[in-house]
Structure formats: C-alpha cells, structure tokens
C-alpha cells in the first residue's frame, strides 16, 4: 500500500520511525515507510532515541465550513421567526384598538339615545 523506505539516515534515506506509539508499547521500526502527503509526522522519545510515527491527517476545515453555513441558515430562520412574531403582535394590537374604538362608538350611541329619550319625556311632561 505504502511505498518502501529508501533506507536509514546513513544511506541518505529517512530516519527510523515508530509503527505504534501506544502508551506502554513503544516500538522502534528498523525500516520505515515513506510518508505520503496526506499523513502527518509524529515524534516521541523512546529509550533516549527519537522515534517517529505517522498518522492520517484529519480534514477539519471542510467540517467547520459546513457548520458555519448551518449556523447562518439558523440565524436567517431566527430572523424570519422574529419578524413573524412582530407582525403577529402588530396585528393583535390593531385588532384590540379597533375593538376598543367600536366599543366607544357603541357607548356614545347609547348615551345619545338615552339623552334623546329623556328630552322626549321632558317635552311630554311639559305639554301635559
């Protein structure tokens, strides 16, 4: 899968690398594979010797970009929701104001009717 190592440092190749640097088990490889571009080099000290390991690089940038896009969409949705709420509030206020105005008008009309009735009664009394 990976190309073979050109050899140790003495022969102008790459340094010996560690196959697995897991907590307790630290092995130093005598022959190391050549590291491809999408792998990163990890170094650790084992028994006083510098040991190298290679790990596949994680692609973080693309994920971050996707997350940012999602956040933007959410913000837009939130803004839309806020606008809708504001519109609803305005409508409710307008309806309430209209109802109040109607009530006031009906009250005024009733008062006028009462006054007219009273005047008529007074006139009748005077006539009699």
Order of alpha helices (4+ residues) and beta strands (2+ residues): beta-beta-alpha
